[in-house]
């Protein structure tokens, strides 16, 4: 089992990633033109904010604040620049593909957290959130598939 500081660091990393993901999805919502796609992207952004709040609440049970990683040390800025380039490059489909990549990064982070020896109560929360993130990714994938089939950009 991780000690309290390690738990705070692990959860802090997930919170930071959710906050970053939320910011990127908000940017994506401004870049897409289709109102339905815009709403889907905004829904994901709001989901990320909710997940971050739930993780913060879980840490309060341990009486600690999250330990946030340095976003420059984690390579967050490089990913953010890549995401901005994707937004500038394109059409709705390209932007959604960038969103899928962001979702995959978040999924990888949550799966990595589950490999840690987190307390069972925290593991349960992270598992539920991971499934919500995967559902959002699959919803976006479905939109991309639909756009590819219909030729809608």
Residue frames relative to the residue before (quaternion, step in Angstrom):
aa qw qx qy qz dx dy dz
X 1.0000 0.0000 0.0000 0.0000 0.00 0.00 0.00
X 0.4729 -0.6693 0.5015 0.2772 3.53 -1.00 0.87
X 0.4570 -0.6382 0.5220 0.3337 3.56 -1.17 0.48
X 0.7297 -0.4565 0.2795 0.4254 3.57 -1.26 0.33
X 0.6504 0.5097 -0.3278 0.4580 3.62 0.94 -0.80
X 0.6594 0.4995 -0.3130 0.4666 3.61 0.96 -0.80
X 0.6108 0.5295 -0.3391 0.4813 3.57 1.10 -0.72
X 0.6610 0.5111 -0.3017 0.4591 3.57 0.91 -0.95
X 0.6534 0.5054 -0.3117 0.4695 3.59 1.01 -0.77
X 0.6618 0.5069 -0.3057 0.4600 3.59 0.89 -0.91
X 0.7021 0.4445 -0.2654 0.4889 3.57 0.84 -0.97
X 0.6046 0.5591 -0.3495 0.4468 3.59 1.07 -0.70
X 0.6276 0.5260 -0.3281 0.4711 3.56 1.05 -0.76
X 0.6631 0.4966 -0.3109 0.4659 3.60 0.93 -0.85
X 0.6315 0.5252 -0.3300 0.4652 3.58 1.01 -0.81
X 0.6594 0.5050 -0.3097 0.4628 3.59 0.89 -0.93
X 0.6619 0.5019 -0.3076 0.4640 3.58 0.96 -0.82
X 0.6380 0.5102 -0.3265 0.4755 3.59 1.04 -0.74
X 0.6509 0.5095 -0.3189 0.4637 3.58 0.96 -0.81
X 0.6389 0.5096 -0.3123 0.4843 3.57 1.04 -0.80
X 0.6463 0.5170 -0.3110 0.4672 3.55 0.95 -0.90
X 0.6238 0.5374 -0.3343 0.4586 3.58 0.97 -0.84
X 0.6617 0.5078 -0.3063 0.4588 3.58 0.88 -0.94
X 0.6750 0.4938 -0.3008 0.4583 3.57 0.93 -0.86
X 0.6627 0.4880 -0.3172 0.4713 3.58 0.98 -0.73
X 0.6016 0.5308 -0.3620 0.4747 3.59 1.10 -0.57
X 0.6329 0.5132 -0.3209 0.4828 3.59 1.02 -0.79
X 0.6489 0.5171 -0.3133 0.4619 3.56 0.96 -0.89
X 0.6413 0.5337 -0.3356 0.4374 3.60 0.96 -0.79
X 0.6455 0.5028 -0.3189 0.4784 3.57 1.13 -0.59
X 0.6919 0.5034 -0.2713 0.4407 3.59 1.11 -0.67
X 0.6608 0.4952 -0.3320 0.4559 3.61 1.05 -0.61
X 0.3946 -0.7458 0.4985 0.1990 3.52 -1.12 0.71
X 0.6436 0.5343 -0.3198 0.4449 3.58 1.05 -0.77
X 0.4655 -0.7172 0.4431 0.2694 3.60 -0.73 1.04
X 0.6324 0.5207 -0.3434 0.4594 3.61 1.02 -0.69
X 0.6579 0.4957 -0.3018 0.4800 3.58 0.92 -0.93
X 0.6176 0.5496 -0.3354 0.4517 3.57 0.99 -0.84
X 0.6722 0.4984 -0.2999 0.4580 3.60 0.93 -0.89
X 0.6249 0.5304 -0.3351 0.4647 3.59 1.00 -0.79
X 0.6728 0.4931 -0.2914 0.4683 3.57 0.90 -0.95
X 0.6456 0.5051 -0.3191 0.4756 3.61 0.99 -0.76
X 0.6108 0.5491 -0.3463 0.4534 3.59 1.04 -0.75
X 0.6501 0.5010 -0.3133 0.4777 3.58 0.98 -0.83
X 0.6268 0.5336 -0.3379 0.4564 3.60 0.96 -0.81
X 0.6714 0.4836 -0.2948 0.4779 3.58 0.93 -0.87
X 0.6099 0.5468 -0.3474 0.4564 3.57 1.06 -0.72
X 0.6417 0.5291 -0.3252 0.4501 3.60 0.96 -0.85
X 0.6353 0.5176 -0.3271 0.4707 3.58 1.00 -0.80
X 0.6527 0.5166 -0.3047 0.4629 3.58 0.99 -0.86
X 0.6463 0.5154 -0.3180 0.4643 3.58 0.95 -0.85
X 0.6420 0.5184 -0.3253 0.4619 3.60 0.95 -0.85
X 0.6487 0.5116 -0.3150 0.4671 3.60 0.97 -0.81
X 0.6499 0.5151 -0.3143 0.4622 3.58 0.97 -0.83
X 0.6523 0.5040 -0.3151 0.4703 3.58 1.01 -0.78
X 0.6273 0.5234 -0.3338 0.4701 3.59 1.01 -0.77
X 0.6507 0.5164 -0.3115 0.4614 3.58 0.97 -0.85
X 0.6272 0.5369 -0.3378 0.4520 3.58 1.03 -0.78
X 0.6682 0.4977 -0.3073 0.4597 3.58 0.98 -0.78
X 0.5826 0.5872 -0.3771 0.4165 3.59 1.08 -0.63
X 0.5779 0.5910 -0.3649 0.4286 3.58 1.15 -0.60
X 0.7042 0.4209 -0.2481 0.5151 3.58 1.19 -0.57
X 0.4723 -0.7047 0.4183 0.3244 3.55 1.30 0.01
X 0.6219 0.5218 -0.3550 0.4636 3.59 1.13 0.57
X 0.4088 -0.6503 0.5763 0.2791 3.48 -1.36 0.34
X 0.5681 -0.5977 0.4199 0.3791 3.59 -1.07 0.54
X 0.3313 -0.6875 0.6089 0.2165 3.53 -1.21 0.66
X 0.1868 -0.8120 0.5461 0.0868 3.55 -0.45 1.20
X 0.4332 -0.6804 0.5227 0.2761 3.55 -1.03 0.81
X 0.5336 -0.5597 0.5031 0.3859 3.53 -1.26 0.29
X 0.4084 -0.7378 0.4738 0.2540 3.58 -0.61 1.06
X 0.6194 0.5184 -0.3696 0.4593 3.61 1.09 -0.40
X 0.6581 0.5099 -0.3166 0.4547 3.61 1.01 -0.73
X 0.7012 0.4850 -0.2676 0.4489 3.58 1.05 -0.67
X 0.5196 -0.6471 0.4174 0.3702 3.57 1.22 -0.02
X 0.3194 0.7752 -0.4931 0.2321 3.58 1.26 0.27
X 0.6594 0.5277 -0.3277 0.4234 3.60 0.93 -0.83
X 0.6251 0.5325 -0.3449 0.4547 3.59 1.01 -0.75
X 0.6642 0.4934 -0.2989 0.4755 3.58 0.90 -0.94
X 0.6430 0.5278 -0.3256 0.4494 3.58 0.96 -0.85
X 0.6446 0.5092 -0.3220 0.4706 3.60 0.98 -0.80
X 0.6351 0.5212 -0.3253 0.4682 3.59 1.00 -0.82
X 0.6592 0.5071 -0.3093 0.4610 3.57 0.97 -0.87
X 0.6381 0.5193 -0.3281 0.4641 3.60 0.96 -0.79
X 0.6320 0.5222 -0.3309 0.4674 3.59 1.01 -0.77
X 0.6253 0.5302 -0.3334 0.4655 3.59 1.04 -0.78
X 0.6539 0.5173 -0.3145 0.4537 3.58 0.94 -0.85
X 0.6822 0.4872 -0.2828 0.4661 3.55 0.97 -0.88
X 0.6373 0.5712 -0.3221 0.4048 3.56 1.13 -0.70
X 0.9584 0.0813 0.0541 0.2684 3.37 0.78 -0.72
X 0.7224 -0.4039 0.3849 0.4084 3.26 -1.53 -0.38
X 0.7469 -0.4124 0.2720 0.4450 3.56 -1.30 0.15
X 0.6611 0.5205 -0.3142 0.4397 3.57 0.92 -0.90
X 0.6546 0.5045 -0.3098 0.4701 3.60 0.94 -0.86
X 0.6461 0.5154 -0.3144 0.4671 3.56 0.97 -0.86
X 0.6671 0.4945 -0.3043 0.4668 3.59 0.93 -0.85
X 0.6114 0.5296 -0.3557 0.4682 3.59 1.04 -0.64
X 0.6223 0.5204 -0.3295 0.4831 3.58 1.07 -0.71
X 0.6293 0.5279 -0.3213 0.4712 3.58 1.07 -0.76
X 0.6294 0.5281 -0.3335 0.4623 3.58 1.02 -0.77
X 0.6380 0.5138 -0.3281 0.4704 3.60 0.98 -0.78
X 0.6328 0.5170 -0.3271 0.4747 3.57 1.02 -0.77
X 0.6350 0.5245 -0.3242 0.4654 3.57 0.99 -0.83
X 0.6563 0.5181 -0.3172 0.4475 3.57 0.94 -0.86
X 0.6245 0.5268 -0.3366 0.4680 3.60 1.03 -0.74
X 0.6638 0.4997 -0.2988 0.4695 3.55 0.98 -0.86
X 0.6214 0.5346 -0.3326 0.4664 3.58 1.01 -0.81
X 0.6475 0.5211 -0.3124 0.4600 3.58 0.93 -0.90
X 0.6514 0.5085 -0.3157 0.4664 3.60 0.97 -0.81
X 0.6758 0.4823 -0.2989 0.4705 3.60 0.92 -0.85
X 0.6312 0.5116 -0.3344 0.4774 3.59 1.03 -0.73
X 0.6336 0.5262 -0.3240 0.4655 3.58 1.03 -0.76
X 0.6397 0.5188 -0.3260 0.4640 3.58 1.00 -0.78
X 0.6617 0.5106 -0.3088 0.4539 3.57 1.02 -0.75
X 0.6028 0.5448 -0.3580 0.4601 3.58 1.22 -0.32
X 0.5692 0.5670 -0.3769 0.4609 3.57 1.30 -0.27
X 0.5167 -0.6296 0.4798 0.3261 3.56 -1.25 0.34
X 0.0558 0.8143 -0.5701 0.0941 3.55 0.53 1.21
X 0.5904 -0.5395 0.4422 0.4059 3.59 -1.16 0.44
X 0.6370 -0.5742 0.3571 0.3701 3.57 -1.07 0.74
X 0.6415 0.5279 -0.3415 0.4396 3.60 0.96 -0.77
X 0.6662 0.4757 -0.2964 0.4920 3.59 1.03 -0.76
X 0.6091 0.5522 -0.3466 0.4516 3.59 1.01 -0.77
X 0.6466 0.5303 -0.3210 0.4446 3.57 0.94 -0.89
X 0.6527 0.5042 -0.3099 0.4729 3.57 0.95 -0.86
X 0.6721 0.5006 -0.2959 0.4584 3.59 0.87 -0.98
X 0.6371 0.5292 -0.3325 0.4511 3.62 0.99 -0.76
X 0.6579 0.4953 -0.3105 0.4748 3.58 0.91 -0.89
X 0.6658 0.4964 -0.3088 0.4636 3.57 0.92 -0.86
X 0.6146 0.5431 -0.3417 0.4588 3.57 1.02 -0.77
X 0.6642 0.4902 -0.3202 0.4648 3.59 0.90 -0.82
X 0.6285 0.5224 -0.3385 0.4665 3.62 1.05 -0.67
X 0.6391 0.5155 -0.3198 0.4729 3.58 1.02 -0.81
X 0.6539 0.5077 -0.3116 0.4665 3.59 0.97 -0.85
X 0.6306 0.5232 -0.3325 0.4670 3.59 1.01 -0.74
X 0.6431 0.5102 -0.3210 0.4722 3.60 1.00 -0.82
X 0.6337 0.5224 -0.3274 0.4673 3.59 0.98 -0.85
X 0.6728 0.4983 -0.2978 0.4586 3.58 0.91 -0.92
X 0.6154 0.5371 -0.3427 0.4640 3.58 1.07 -0.68
X 0.6620 0.4892 -0.2982 0.4832 3.57 0.98 -0.85
X 0.6142 0.5374 -0.3425 0.4654 3.58 1.01 -0.78
X 0.6370 0.5370 -0.3176 0.4528 3.57 0.99 -0.84
X 0.6392 0.5162 -0.3223 0.4702 3.57 1.01 -0.78
X 0.6491 0.5108 -0.3161 0.4667 3.58 0.95 -0.88
X 0.6446 0.5173 -0.3193 0.4636 3.59 0.96 -0.85
X 0.6445 0.5186 -0.3125 0.4669 3.55 0.96 -0.89
X 0.6658 0.4999 -0.3034 0.4634 3.59 0.91 -0.88
X 0.6373 0.5214 -0.3243 0.4657 3.57 1.04 -0.78
X 0.6744 0.5020 -0.2961 0.4534 3.59 0.92 -0.90
X 0.7506 0.3936 -0.2146 0.4854 3.57 0.94 -0.87
X 0.4412 -0.6966 0.4548 0.3366 3.56 1.25 -0.30
X 0.4278 0.7014 -0.4528 0.3465 3.56 1.33 0.25
X 0.1603 -0.7862 0.5912 0.0818 3.55 -0.80 0.96
